[in-house]
Amino acid sequence: MPDKNEKERRKQIIDDLKNKADQEFEGSLPMSRDNFKKLFDHLDTQLNDKGCDDTNSLTKTFLLQSNIEKVDEVLEWLADHGGYCDCEILANVEEQFE
């Protein structure tokens, strides 16, 4: 059984790895966290009203109306993180921001 120092060392390694992963995630974001939050809020409202048509049309409309410069880059990033359509963006990507 590991002693107290070994447990602390292992905990520090785990904390360091988590911090590194968090920094890499933040660095990969193609737009601000605030814009992602607004997107998720928008999708939550719109999907309740309209439902999902298995496209990312609601997301694309939001990005264009919000004057996001790199729309294609954001859509590609969302797809790479499990968001191929509007409901998947809300279900799969939003949880990565928690």
N, C-alpha and C positions, 0 to 999 in steps of 0.2 A: 504494500500500500504506500502511495506517495506521501512524503512528509509535507509539512505546511509550506515550506519554501518551494517545493516542486509544484504544489497546487497553485500557489500564487504565480509562479512562472508560467504555468499552462494557461491560467486565466489571463495573464498579460498578453500572451501570444494570441489567444482568441480575440481579445479586445483590439489588439493591433490589426489583426486580419479584418475584423468587422469595420474598423475605421478606414482601412485602405479600400475596402469594397465600397463603403459609403462615398468616399472621395472620388473613386473611379466612376460611380454612378452619377454623382453631381457633375463631374467633368464631361460626361457623355450627353448631358441634356442639350437638345437643340434649341430650347427656348427656356425662359425663366420658370421657376417653380410656381410663381404667381399665375402665369399664363396657363400652366397645366391645371392648377386649381380651378381657374375660371372655365377651362375646357370641360373638366369633369362636372362642374356644377351645371354648365350648359347642357351637356349630354344627359345628365340625370333628369333635367326638366323636359328636354325634347323627347327623350326615349319614352318617358311616361305618357307624353301627349301623342306621339306619332308611332312609337315602336321602332324596331330595327328592320331595315330593308336589306341587311347583309352586305352593306357597303359602308364606306367611311364618309358618306356625303354630308352628314351633320357636322362632323369634325372638320372637313374641308371648308365648308361654309363658314364655320366659326373662325378658322384660321385666316381666311380671306377677309372677313369682316373686321377682324382684330388687327389687320395690317401686319401679320406675321410674315417676315420676309422670306423665310426658307420653308415654305409649305411642303414641298416635296421631301425635304430632309426630315421634317417633323413626322410626316406620314410614314416614311421609311423607318424612322426610329421607333414609332409606335408599333409598326408591324413586327419589327425585330424583337419587341418586348411583349408580343402576344396580342396586339391589338390590330386585327385585320379588318374589323368592321366596328361600327360605333358601339355596339353593346359589349364587344370584347375589349375595346379600349377602356370602357368603364369598369368592366369586371376584372380584367387581367392587369391592366397597367396602373389603374388608380391605387391598387393595393401596394404597389412597389414604392409609393410615396409616403406610406405610413411608417 
